[in-house]
Amino acid sequence: MCRNIRPLNNFEPPATQDEVHAAALQFVRKVSGATKPSKANEEAFNRAVEEIAHITRHLLEDLVTTAPLKNREEEAVKAKARSAKRFAAAS
């Protein structure tokens, strides 16, 4: 899984269009193996990003969970702590 793609479900406030688009872009970059497509592939690349973003928005709207909503700030603090622990162990 791409490290830059973050979970988008079950947050308050819900994921923004920009977050969904960024996740779709990262996915297409990973699958295609290109961070920037050539001119010949640009249309297909951009179309894939838009279609994946569209499907992702539908997925997020349709998912059902009984878990409490997550707070973005709290999750960011937890992620920072995990990162500090991981990189401190590597030193």
C-alpha positions as CSV (number, residue, x, y, z in Angstrom):
1,M,0.0,0.0,0.0
2,C,1.2,3.5,-0.7
3,R,2.3,5.2,2.5
4,N,0.8,8.5,1.3
5,I,-2.7,7.0,0.9
6,R,-4.4,7.5,4.3
7,P,-7.7,6.0,5.5
8,L,-10.5,8.4,4.6
9,N,-13.5,6.6,6.1
10,N,-15.2,7.4,9.4
11,F,-13.8,10.8,10.1
12,E,-15.4,13.9,11.4
13,P,-15.5,16.0,9.3
14,P,-15.8,13.6,6.3
15,A,-13.0,13.4,3.7
16,T,-12.9,16.4,1.4
17,Q,-12.9,16.2,-2.4
18,D,-9.2,17.2,-2.3
19,E,-8.3,14.3,0.0
20,V,-10.2,11.8,-2.2
21,H,-8.5,13.2,-5.3
22,A,-5.1,13.1,-3.7
23,A,-5.6,9.4,-2.7
24,A,-6.8,8.6,-6.3
25,L,-3.7,10.3,-7.7
26,Q,-1.3,8.4,-5.5
27,F,-3.0,5.1,-6.4
28,V,-2.8,5.8,-10.2
29,R,0.9,6.9,-9.8
30,K,1.6,3.7,-7.9
31,V,-0.2,1.4,-10.4
32,S,1.2,3.2,-13.5
33,G,4.7,3.5,-12.1
34,A,4.8,7.2,-13.2
35,T,4.6,10.3,-11.1
36,K,4.0,12.4,-14.2
37,P,2.7,10.7,-17.3
38,S,4.0,11.4,-20.8
39,K,2.0,13.5,-23.2
40,A,0.9,10.3,-24.9
41,N,-0.5,8.9,-21.6
42,E,-1.7,12.1,-19.9
43,E,-5.3,11.8,-21.0
44,A,-5.6,8.2,-19.8
45,F,-3.8,9.0,-16.6
46,N,-6.0,11.9,-15.7
47,R,-9.2,10.0,-16.7
48,A,-8.1,7.2,-14.4
49,V,-7.6,9.6,-11.5
50,E,-11.0,11.1,-12.0
51,E,-12.8,7.8,-12.3
52,I,-11.1,6.4,-9.2
53,A,-11.9,9.5,-7.2
54,H,-15.5,9.2,-8.3
55,I,-15.7,5.6,-7.3
56,T,-14.0,6.3,-4.0
57,R,-16.5,9.0,-3.1
58,H,-19.3,6.5,-3.8
59,L,-17.5,3.9,-1.6
60,L,-17.1,6.4,1.3
61,E,-20.8,7.4,1.0
62,D,-21.9,3.7,1.1
63,L,-19.7,2.3,3.8
64,V,-21.5,1.6,7.1
65,T,-19.8,1.4,10.5
66,T,-20.8,1.2,14.1
67,A,-17.4,2.5,15.3
68,P,-17.2,6.0,16.7
69,L,-16.1,8.8,14.4
70,K,-12.4,9.5,14.4
71,N,-10.9,12.9,15.1
72,R,-8.4,14.0,12.6
73,E,-6.2,15.9,15.1
74,E,-6.1,12.9,17.5
75,E,-5.2,10.5,14.6
76,A,-2.4,12.8,13.5
77,V,-0.9,12.8,17.0
78,K,-1.1,9.0,17.1
79,A,0.6,8.8,13.7
80,K,3.3,11.2,14.7
81,A,4.0,9.1,17.8
82,R,4.1,5.9,15.8
83,S,6.5,7.5,13.4
84,A,8.8,8.8,16.1
85,K,8.9,5.4,17.7
86,R,9.6,3.6,14.4
87,F,12.4,6.0,13.5
88,A,13.9,6.1,17.0
89,A,14.1,2.3,16.9
90,A,16.0,2.5,13.5
91,S,18.7,4.7,15.0
